Amino acid sequence: MAFSQVLLNDVTANQDTNAAILKMLEVDESHSLQYHVYEVAYGTKQIFCCLSGGHIENNEIQFTAVGLAAFEALTNVERGEDPTYYAEHINADSDLAEQIESVFESVPNGARVCFVGDITGELKNELSKYFTLIH
């Protein structure tokens, strides 16, 4: 089953997090930051997800700084009621469409899903087939 997605441009990380990211990137503080946070329609479900850099080790997420900011932005989505959060590792070694749809199939309506992986590296080209990477 296919899904549709919209990049949410009305959510961001908290002010202190954004300031730290801009400083880390050596970018002027007047810039705004857009993270990979999406509203997804999958069948009859509305799911919110983010793409976060990092990896999962011993059931613990090791985010990159920007990956953590994307997750924080996901937690700032103010739609729906009392959401449940899920973290899922994605990788280029398996069929990406199957990985994504399997997660969307298994989570409840209104879920928040954080996909964790090498977002700017090996997954960048593959993810662009499924998610809008530029606003």
Buried (B, 14 or more C-beta within 10 A) or exposed (E): EEBEBEBBEEBBBEEEBBEBBBEEEEEEEEEEBBBBBBBBBBEEBEBBBBBBBBBBEEEEBEBBEBBBBBBBBBBBBEEEEEBEEBBBBBBBEEEBEEBBBEBBEEBEEBBBBBBBBBBBEEBEEBBEEBBEBEE
